[in-house]
Amino acid sequence: MKLQIAKWGNSLAVRLPMEYTRAAGLQEGDSVEASITPAGKITLAPKKIFDKSAFLKRLAKLHDAMPMTQPVVAQMRQEGPTSH
């Protein structure tokens, strides 16, 4: 994705799209680790350490909230072929 650099005070800044911050698990106020290669490639990575137990708890909560339905393949097998 192409992003634009803008002036922010005496610095330059890049706005990160919400979809990127969500995917990285970042929220306002979080810290990121920045690095740059000799070729000029800039990389940002979340500073916080991945919390496996918190992730598993969130996953279990999401799983419990999901409706219990038949798998799609099993449902398709029961219905048989359809004409289009």
LINJOJO-V290498 format. One record per helix or strand of 3 or more residues. SS is the DSSP state (A for helix, B for strand). FROM is the first residue (numbers start at 1). TO is the last residue. If there is no record, write none. Layout:
ss = <SS;SS>
from = <FROM;FROM>
to = <TO;TO>
//
This chain:
ss = <B;B;A;B;B;A;A>
from = <5;11;18;32;42;52;72>
to = <8;14;24;36;46;65;79>
//
